[in-house]
Amino acid sequence: MAALFSPIRDFFRKGDLVLLALCLLASGFGLVLIFSATQYYPSGPTRFLLIQSLAIVLGVVAYMLLTMVDFRLFVEKNWKLLLAFNVLFILLLLTPLGTDHDMGNLNWLDIPGLPVDIQPNEVVKLPFILMLSYQISRIQERDRDISSLPSLLQIGGHAVFMLGLIAAVCGDFGMCVVYLFIFAFMAWASGVKLRWFILVGGGAVLAAVILWLFVLPETSLWSDYRIMRFRVVFDHDLDPQGMGFQQECSIRAIGAGQLFGCGYLNGPRTQAAYSSALPSRYNDFIFAVCGEELGMAGCLLLLVVLCGVVIRCLWVGRQASSPFDAYVCVGMAGMLLIQITLNVGMCLYILPVMGLTLPFISYGGSSILTLYAAMGIVSSVKARALPSWLRGRSA
């Protein structure tokens, strides 16, 4: 019996209980909003709450188990296996199990017997961050300059390969943006010089401007739904009943909430029937539910909780015992930060719709499990952090 409870005692002694508490607080906030956002369903919110709650419970179990794993050792021994898993898991979408749910992106695996679908490009983010951290730390251990062209080609090639695979198989360019920014955060933290960001970023911006102003307007792609998602952001009057409809509803809902909201369970668009309702209210646009019913005060509180999770990840990274562990924490923090930014920007109609959920808040079993697993990996870094008397000393 003592052997059974020993790992649990180790978790409470070494694991990051503060990070777990922040995650549970954010998830609790999400459950409150999901309950309101699913009132319009004929069967009520029960099914949504049960699935989300089960995912949270399983996520906490995953958090505790992963806290006990030494991921530096695991990745060193199994990086080839992780790479194969990433590729094969994404390619599973091309089998009969893959489905797009009429959303336009081939993102989900519909496995018979499971109550929820699995989103491979959500799950694969974690091995991607682990392997990229291992690559960067190995380069630096060999006393190679991380800003040298061979080093950048090595880590950049890995990122481009994953982006290309997701774009080709899933067609999910929103998720590609997330992977791109994870890479950028980790490259910056590892010491890649500013000139590379200016060169690559500036080149990308220049190419985008040229395409936008001179190339795309002359082609049929100018009316493609993916381009239209960007165009309506710059001109809200362009297609308010079409490509801009979701964001028009979102910004109106947030505006109606003003400072303290219309009242919980009283949001006109959150509780409305389909024709005048806030679309995707329990997943992509759940931030608008918060804005309408809890107002700006509720939105700020929600963002404070989520920022607390991000800051805690960075704090754990500062205490890490190795560069690998530190880069893992930066990658996880970057993943959360970019998804929060893109989702909130989408709801505020200042960024295009990218189909990204709000971490810990939106409904989604595979997303919740992935997030808790990610934070469990951060907790494992905290469990192996340097003691205070060694911090600041060189190895």
Contacts in CASP RR format, 6 or more apart in sequence:
PFRMAT RR
TARGET T0000
AUTHOR 0000-0000-0000
METHOD contacts of the structure
MODEL  1
MAALFSPIRDFFRKGDLVLLALCLLASGFGLVLIFSATQYYPSGPTRFLL
IQSLAIVLGVVAYMLLTMVDFRLFVEKNWKLLLAFNVLFILLLLTPLGTD
HDMGNLNWLDIPGLPVDIQPNEVVKLPFILMLSYQISRIQERDRDISSLP
SLLQIGGHAVFMLGLIAAVCGDFGMCVVYLFIFAFMAWASGVKLRWFILV
GGGAVLAAVILWLFVLPETSLWSDYRIMRFRVVFDHDLDPQGMGFQQECS
IRAIGAGQLFGCGYLNGPRTQAAYSSALPSRYNDFIFAVCGEELGMAGCL
LLLVVLCGVVIRCLWVGRQASSPFDAYVCVGMAGMLLIQITLNVGMCLYI
LPVMGLTLPFISYGGSSILTLYAAMGIVSSVKARALPSWLRGRSA
7 68 0 8 1.000
8 64 0 8 1.000
10 68 0 8 1.000
11 64 0 8 1.000
11 67 0 8 1.000
11 68 0 8 1.000
14 67 0 8 1.000
14 382 0 8 1.000
14 383 0 8 1.000
14 384 0 8 1.000
15 67 0 8 1.000
15 379 0 8 1.000
15 380 0 8 1.000
15 382 0 8 1.000
15 383 0 8 1.000
16 67 0 8 1.000
16 312 0 8 1.000
16 316 0 8 1.000
16 375 0 8 1.000
16 376 0 8 1.000
16 378 0 8 1.000
16 379 0 8 1.000
16 382 0 8 1.000
16 383 0 8 1.000
18 312 0 8 1.000
19 309 0 8 1.000
19 312 0 8 1.000
19 313 0 8 1.000
19 316 0 8 1.000
19 375 0 8 1.000
19 376 0 8 1.000
19 378 0 8 1.000
19 379 0 8 1.000
19 382 0 8 1.000
20 60 0 8 1.000
20 63 0 8 1.000
20 375 0 8 1.000
20 379 0 8 1.000
22 305 0 8 1.000
22 308 0 8 1.000
22 309 0 8 1.000
22 312 0 8 1.000
23 63 0 8 1.000
23 309 0 8 1.000
23 360 0 8 1.000
23 371 0 8 1.000
23 372 0 8 1.000
23 375 0 8 1.000
24 56 0 8 1.000
24 60 0 8 1.000
25 305 0 8 1.000
26 305 0 8 1.000
26 306 0 8 1.000
26 309 0 8 1.000
26 359 0 8 1.000
26 360 0 8 1.000
26 361 0 8 1.000
27 52 0 8 1.000
27 56 0 8 1.000
27 360 0 8 1.000
27 361 0 8 1.000
27 368 0 8 1.000
28 56 0 8 1.000
29 301 0 8 1.000
29 302 0 8 1.000
29 305 0 8 1.000
29 360 0 8 1.000
29 361 0 8 1.000
30 52 0 8 1.000
30 286 0 8 1.000
30 360 0 8 1.000
30 361 0 8 1.000
30 362 0 8 1.000
31 49 0 8 1.000
31 52 0 8 1.000
31 53 0 8 1.000
31 56 0 8 1.000
32 264 0 8 1.000
33 282 0 8 1.000
33 286 0 8 1.000
33 289 0 8 1.000
33 290 0 8 1.000
33 361 0 8 1.000
34 45 0 8 1.000
34 48 0 8 1.000
34 49 0 8 1.000
34 52 0 8 1.000
34 282 0 8 1.000
34 286 0 8 1.000
34 363 0 8 1.000
35 45 0 8 1.000
35 48 0 8 1.000
35 49 0 8 1.000
36 264 0 8 1.000
36 265 0 8 1.000
36 267 0 8 1.000
36 270 0 8 1.000
36 271 0 8 1.000
36 289 0 8 1.000
36 293 0 8 1.000
37 45 0 8 1.000
37 270 0 8 1.000
37 278 0 8 1.000
37 281 0 8 1.000
37 282 0 8 1.000
37 286 0 8 1.000
37 289 0 8 1.000
37 363 0 8 1.000
38 44 0 8 1.000
38 45 0 8 1.000
38 48 0 8 1.000
38 49 0 8 1.000
38 282 0 8 1.000
38 363 0 8 1.000
39 45 0 8 1.000
39 265 0 8 1.000
39 270 0 8 1.000
39 271 0 8 1.000
40 271 0 8 1.000
40 272 0 8 1.000
40 273 0 8 1.000
40 274 0 8 1.000
40 277 0 8 1.000
41 48 0 8 1.000
48 282 0 8 1.000
48 363 0 8 1.000
51 115 0 8 1.000
51 116 0 8 1.000
51 363 0 8 1.000
51 364 0 8 1.000
51 365 0 8 1.000
52 363 0 8 1.000
52 364 0 8 1.000
52 365 0 8 1.000
52 368 0 8 1.000
55 116 0 8 1.000
55 364 0 8 1.000
55 365 0 8 1.000
55 366 0 8 1.000
55 368 0 8 1.000
55 369 0 8 1.000
56 368 0 8 1.000
56 372 0 8 1.000
58 369 0 8 1.000
58 372 0 8 1.000
59 368 0 8 1.000
59 369 0 8 1.000
59 372 0 8 1.000
59 373 0 8 1.000
60 372 0 8 1.000
62 369 0 8 1.000
62 372 0 8 1.000
62 373 0 8 1.000
62 376 0 8 1.000
63 372 0 8 1.000
63 373 0 8 1.000
63 375 0 8 1.000
63 376 0 8 1.000
63 379 0 8 1.000
64 376 0 8 1.000
66 373 0 8 1.000
66 376 0 8 1.000
66 377 0 8 1.000
66 379 0 8 1.000
66 380 0 8 1.000
67 376 0 8 1.000
67 379 0 8 1.000
67 380 0 8 1.000
67 383 0 8 1.000
68 380 0 8 1.000
68 383 0 8 1.000
69 377 0 8 1.000
69 380 0 8 1.000
70 380 0 8 1.000
70 384 0 8 1.000
71 130 0 8 1.000
71 324 0 8 1.000
71 325 0 8 1.000
71 328 0 8 1.000
71 377 0 8 1.000
71 380 0 8 1.000
71 381 0 8 1.000
72 134 0 8 1.000
72 322 0 8 1.000
72 324 0 8 1.000
72 325 0 8 1.000
75 82 0 8 1.000
75 130 0 8 1.000
75 131 0 8 1.000
75 133 0 8 1.000
75 134 0 8 1.000
75 324 0 8 1.000
76 134 0 8 1.000
79 131 0 8 1.000
79 134 0 8 1.000
82 127 0 8 1.000
82 130 0 8 1.000
82 131 0 8 1.000
83 127 0 8 1.000
83 131 0 8 1.000
85 124 0 8 1.000
85 127 0 8 1.000
86 124 0 8 1.000
86 127 0 8 1.000
86 128 0 8 1.000
86 131 0 8 1.000
86 162 0 8 1.000
87 165 0 8 1.000
89 120 0 8 1.000
89 123 0 8 1.000
89 124 0 8 1.000
90 120 0 8 1.000
90 121 0 8 1.000
90 124 0 8 1.000
90 165 0 8 1.000
90 166 0 8 1.000
90 169 0 8 1.000
90 170 0 8 1.000
91 169 0 8 1.000
92 98 0 8 1.000
92 109 0 8 1.000
92 120 0 8 1.000
93 106 0 8 1.000
93 107 0 8 1.000
93 108 0 8 1.000
93 109 0 8 1.000
93 120 0 8 1.000
93 169 0 8 1.000
93 170 0 8 1.000
94 106 0 8 1.000
94 169 0 8 1.000
97 109 0 8 1.000
97 110 0 8 1.000
97 111 0 8 1.000
98 106 0 8 1.000
98 108 0 8 1.000
98 109 0 8 1.000
98 110 0 8 1.000
99 106 0 8 1.000
99 108 0 8 1.000
99 109 0 8 1.000
99 110 0 8 1.000
99 117 0 8 1.000
100 106 0 8 1.000
100 107 0 8 1.000
100 108 0 8 1.000
101 107 0 8 1.000
101 108 0 8 1.000
101 117 0 8 1.000
103 355 0 8 1.000
104 171 0 8 1.000
105 170 0 8 1.000
105 171 0 8 1.000
105 172 0 8 1.000
105 355 0 8 1.000
106 169 0 8 1.000
106 170 0 8 1.000
106 171 0 8 1.000
106 172 0 8 1.000
107 119 0 8 1.000
107 120 0 8 1.000
107 121 0 8 1.000
107 170 0 8 1.000
107 172 0 8 1.000
107 175 0 8 1.000
108 117 0 8 1.000
108 118 0 8 1.000
108 119 0 8 1.000
109 117 0 8 1.000
109 118 0 8 1.000
109 119 0 8 1.000
109 120 0 8 1.000
110 117 0 8 1.000
111 117 0 8 1.000
111 118 0 8 1.000
116 364 0 8 1.000
116 365 0 8 1.000
116 366 0 8 1.000
117 366 0 8 1.000
118 366 0 8 1.000
119 366 0 8 1.000
119 367 0 8 1.000
121 166 0 8 1.000
121 170 0 8 1.000
121 172 0 8 1.000
121 175 0 8 1.000
122 175 0 8 1.000
122 366 0 8 1.000
122 367 0 8 1.000
122 370 0 8 1.000
123 366 0 8 1.000
123 370 0 8 1.000
124 162 0 8 1.000
125 178 0 8 1.000
125 179 0 8 1.000
125 182 0 8 1.000
125 335 0 8 1.000
125 370 0 8 1.000
125 374 0 8 1.000
126 370 0 8 1.000
126 373 0 8 1.000
126 374 0 8 1.000
126 377 0 8 1.000
128 162 0 8 1.000
128 179 0 8 1.000
128 182 0 8 1.000
129 182 0 8 1.000
129 186 0 8 1.000
129 328 0 8 1.000
129 331 0 8 1.000
129 332 0 8 1.000
129 335 0 8 1.000
129 374 0 8 1.000
130 328 0 8 1.000
130 377 0 8 1.000
131 158 0 8 1.000
132 155 0 8 1.000
132 158 0 8 1.000
132 159 0 8 1.000
132 182 0 8 1.000
132 183 0 8 1.000
132 186 0 8 1.000
132 327 0 8 1.000
132 331 0 8 1.000
133 186 0 8 1.000
133 324 0 8 1.000
133 325 0 8 1.000
133 327 0 8 1.000
133 328 0 8 1.000
133 331 0 8 1.000
134 324 0 8 1.000
135 154 0 8 1.000
135 155 0 8 1.000
135 158 0 8 1.000
136 146 0 8 1.000
136 155 0 8 1.000
136 186 0 8 1.000
136 187 0 8 1.000
136 190 0 8 1.000
136 323 0 8 1.000
136 324 0 8 1.000
136 327 0 8 1.000
137 322 0 8 1.000
137 323 0 8 1.000
137 324 0 8 1.000
137 327 0 8 1.000
139 146 0 8 1.000
139 151 0 8 1.000
139 154 0 8 1.000
139 155 0 8 1.000
140 146 0 8 1.000
140 190 0 8 1.000
140 323 0 8 1.000
144 150 0 8 1.000
144 151 0 8 1.000
145 151 0 8 1.000
146 152 0 8 1.000
146 155 0 8 1.000
146 187 0 8 1.000
146 190 0 8 1.000
146 191 0 8 1.000
146 192 0 8 1.000
147 191 0 8 1.000
147 192 0 8 1.000
147 193 0 8 1.000
147 196 0 8 1.000
152 192 0 8 1.000
152 196 0 8 1.000
155 183 0 8 1.000
155 187 0 8 1.000
156 183 0 8 1.000
159 179 0 8 1.000
159 180 0 8 1.000
159 183 0 8 1.000
162 179 0 8 1.000
163 176 0 8 1.000
163 179 0 8 1.000
163 180 0 8 1.000
164 176 0 8 1.000
166 172 0 8 1.000
166 175 0 8 1.000
166 176 0 8 1.000
166 179 0 8 1.000
167 173 0 8 1.000
167 176 0 8 1.000
172 355 0 8 1.000
173 226 0 8 1.000
173 354 0 8 1.000
174 342 0 8 1.000
174 354 0 8 1.000
174 355 0 8 1.000
174 356 0 8 1.000
175 356 0 8 1.000
177 338 0 8 1.000
177 342 0 8 1.000
177 354 0 8 1.000
178 335 0 8 1.000
178 338 0 8 1.000
178 339 0 8 1.000
178 342 0 8 1.000
178 356 0 8 1.000
181 334 0 8 1.000
181 338 0 8 1.000
182 331 0 8 1.000
182 334 0 8 1.000
182 335 0 8 1.000
182 338 0 8 1.000
184 197 0 8 1.000
185 330 0 8 1.000
185 331 0 8 1.000
185 333 0 8 1.000
185 334 0 8 1.000
185 337 0 8 1.000
185 338 0 8 1.000
186 327 0 8 1.000
186 330 0 8 1.000
186 331 0 8 1.000
187 196 0 8 1.000
187 197 0 8 1.000
188 197 0 8 1.000
189 326 0 8 1.000
189 327 0 8 1.000
189 330 0 8 1.000
189 331 0 8 1.000
190 323 0 8 1.000
190 327 0 8 1.000
216 222 0 8 1.000
216 227 0 8 1.000
221 227 0 8 1.000
225 243 0 8 1.000
228 238 0 8 1.000
228 239 0 8 1.000
228 243 0 8 1.000
229 243 0 8 1.000
229 352 0 8 1.000
229 353 0 8 1.000
229 354 0 8 1.000
230 352 0 8 1.000
231 238 0 8 1.000
231 239 0 8 1.000
231 243 0 8 1.000
232 238 0 8 1.000
232 239 0 8 1.000
232 240 0 8 1.000
232 243 0 8 1.000
232 244 0 8 1.000
232 247 0 8 1.000
232 352 0 8 1.000
233 247 0 8 1.000
233 349 0 8 1.000
233 350 0 8 1.000
233 351 0 8 1.000
233 352 0 8 1.000
236 244 0 8 1.000
236 248 0 8 1.000
236 349 0 8 1.000
238 244 0 8 1.000
239 245 0 8 1.000
240 248 0 8 1.000
245 279 0 8 1.000
246 279 0 8 1.000
246 280 0 8 1.000
246 284 0 8 1.000
246 285 0 8 1.000
246 353 0 8 1.000
247 346 0 8 1.000
247 347 0 8 1.000
247 349 0 8 1.000
247 353 0 8 1.000
248 349 0 8 1.000
249 269 0 8 1.000
249 277 0 8 1.000
249 278 0 8 1.000
249 279 0 8 1.000
249 285 0 8 1.000
249 288 0 8 1.000
250 278 0 8 1.000
250 285 0 8 1.000
250 287 0 8 1.000
250 288 0 8 1.000
250 346 0 8 1.000
250 347 0 8 1.000
250 348 0 8 1.000
250 349 0 8 1.000
251 288 0 8 1.000
251 347 0 8 1.000
251 348 0 8 1.000
251 349 0 8 1.000
252 269 0 8 1.000
253 267 0 8 1.000
253 268 0 8 1.000
253 269 0 8 1.000
253 270 0 8 1.000
253 278 0 8 1.000
253 288 0 8 1.000
253 289 0 8 1.000
253 291 0 8 1.000
253 292 0 8 1.000
254 287 0 8 1.000
254 288 0 8 1.000
254 291 0 8 1.000
254 292 0 8 1.000
254 295 0 8 1.000
254 299 0 8 1.000
254 347 0 8 1.000
254 348 0 8 1.000
255 291 0 8 1.000
255 292 0 8 1.000
256 262 0 8 1.000
256 267 0 8 1.000
256 268 0 8 1.000
256 269 0 8 1.000
256 292 0 8 1.000
257 267 0 8 1.000
257 291 0 8 1.000
257 292 0 8 1.000
257 293 0 8 1.000
257 294 0 8 1.000
257 295 0 8 1.000
257 296 0 8 1.000
258 295 0 8 1.000
258 296 0 8 1.000
259 295 0 8 1.000
259 296 0 8 1.000
259 297 0 8 1.000
260 294 0 8 1.000
260 295 0 8 1.000
260 296 0 8 1.000
260 297 0 8 1.000
261 291 0 8 1.000
261 292 0 8 1.000
261 293 0 8 1.000
261 294 0 8 1.000
261 295 0 8 1.000
261 296 0 8 1.000
261 297 0 8 1.000
261 298 0 8 1.000
262 268 0 8 1.000
262 292 0 8 1.000
262 293 0 8 1.000
262 295 0 8 1.000
263 293 0 8 1.000
263 294 0 8 1.000
264 293 0 8 1.000
264 294 0 8 1.000
265 271 0 8 1.000
265 293 0 8 1.000
266 293 0 8 1.000
267 289 0 8 1.000
267 292 0 8 1.000
267 293 0 8 1.000
268 292 0 8 1.000
269 276 0 8 1.000
269 277 0 8 1.000
269 278 0 8 1.000
269 281 0 8 1.000
269 288 0 8 1.000
269 292 0 8 1.000
270 277 0 8 1.000
270 278 0 8 1.000
270 281 0 8 1.000
270 288 0 8 1.000
270 289 0 8 1.000
270 292 0 8 1.000
270 293 0 8 1.000
272 278 0 8 1.000
278 285 0 8 1.000
278 288 0 8 1.000
278 289 0 8 1.000
278 292 0 8 1.000
279 285 0 8 1.000
281 288 0 8 1.000
281 289 0 8 1.000
282 289 0 8 1.000
282 362 0 8 1.000
282 363 0 8 1.000
283 357 0 8 1.000
283 362 0 8 1.000
283 363 0 8 1.000
283 364 0 8 1.000
284 343 0 8 1.000
284 346 0 8 1.000
284 353 0 8 1.000
284 355 0 8 1.000
284 356 0 8 1.000
284 357 0 8 1.000
284 362 0 8 1.000
285 346 0 8 1.000
285 347 0 8 1.000
286 357 0 8 1.000
286 358 0 8 1.000
286 361 0 8 1.000
286 362 0 8 1.000
286 363 0 8 1.000
287 299 0 8 1.000
287 302 0 8 1.000
287 343 0 8 1.000
287 344 0 8 1.000
287 347 0 8 1.000
287 358 0 8 1.000
287 361 0 8 1.000
288 347 0 8 1.000
290 298 0 8 1.000
290 299 0 8 1.000
290 302 0 8 1.000
290 361 0 8 1.000
291 298 0 8 1.000
291 299 0 8 1.000
294 301 0 8 1.000
302 361 0 8 1.000
303 340 0 8 1.000
303 344 0 8 1.000
306 336 0 8 1.000
306 340 0 8 1.000
306 358 0 8 1.000
306 359 0 8 1.000
306 360 0 8 1.000
306 361 0 8 1.000
307 340 0 8 1.000
309 336 0 8 1.000
309 359 0 8 1.000
309 360 0 8 1.000
309 375 0 8 1.000
310 333 0 8 1.000
310 334 0 8 1.000
310 336 0 8 1.000
310 337 0 8 1.000
310 340 0 8 1.000
312 378 0 8 1.000
313 329 0 8 1.000
313 330 0 8 1.000
313 332 0 8 1.000
313 333 0 8 1.000
313 336 0 8 1.000
313 375 0 8 1.000
313 378 0 8 1.000
314 329 0 8 1.000
314 330 0 8 1.000
314 333 0 8 1.000
316 329 0 8 1.000
316 378 0 8 1.000
316 379 0 8 1.000
316 381 0 8 1.000
316 382 0 8 1.000
316 385 0 8 1.000
317 325 0 8 1.000
317 326 0 8 1.000
317 328 0 8 1.000
317 329 0 8 1.000
317 330 0 8 1.000
317 378 0 8 1.000
317 381 0 8 1.000
318 326 0 8 1.000
319 382 0 8 1.000
319 385 0 8 1.000
319 386 0 8 1.000
319 391 0 8 1.000
320 326 0 8 1.000
320 329 0 8 1.000
320 381 0 8 1.000
320 385 0 8 1.000
320 386 0 8 1.000
321 381 0 8 1.000
321 384 0 8 1.000
321 385 0 8 1.000
321 386 0 8 1.000
325 381 0 8 1.000
325 384 0 8 1.000
325 385 0 8 1.000
326 381 0 8 1.000
328 377 0 8 1.000
328 378 0 8 1.000
328 381 0 8 1.000
329 378 0 8 1.000
329 381 0 8 1.000
332 374 0 8 1.000
332 375 0 8 1.000
332 377 0 8 1.000
332 378 0 8 1.000
335 374 0 8 1.000
336 359 0 8 1.000
336 371 0 8 1.000
339 356 0 8 1.000
339 357 0 8 1.000
339 358 0 8 1.000
339 359 0 8 1.000
340 358 0 8 1.000
340 359 0 8 1.000
341 351 0 8 1.000
342 351 0 8 1.000
342 354 0 8 1.000
342 356 0 8 1.000
343 356 0 8 1.000
343 357 0 8 1.000
343 358 0 8 1.000
343 362 0 8 1.000
344 358 0 8 1.000
345 351 0 8 1.000
346 352 0 8 1.000
346 353 0 8 1.000
346 354 0 8 1.000
346 355 0 8 1.000
346 356 0 8 1.000
357 363 0 8 1.000
357 364 0 8 1.000
357 367 0 8 1.000
359 367 0 8 1.000
359 371 0 8 1.000
360 368 0 8 1.000
360 371 0 8 1.000
END
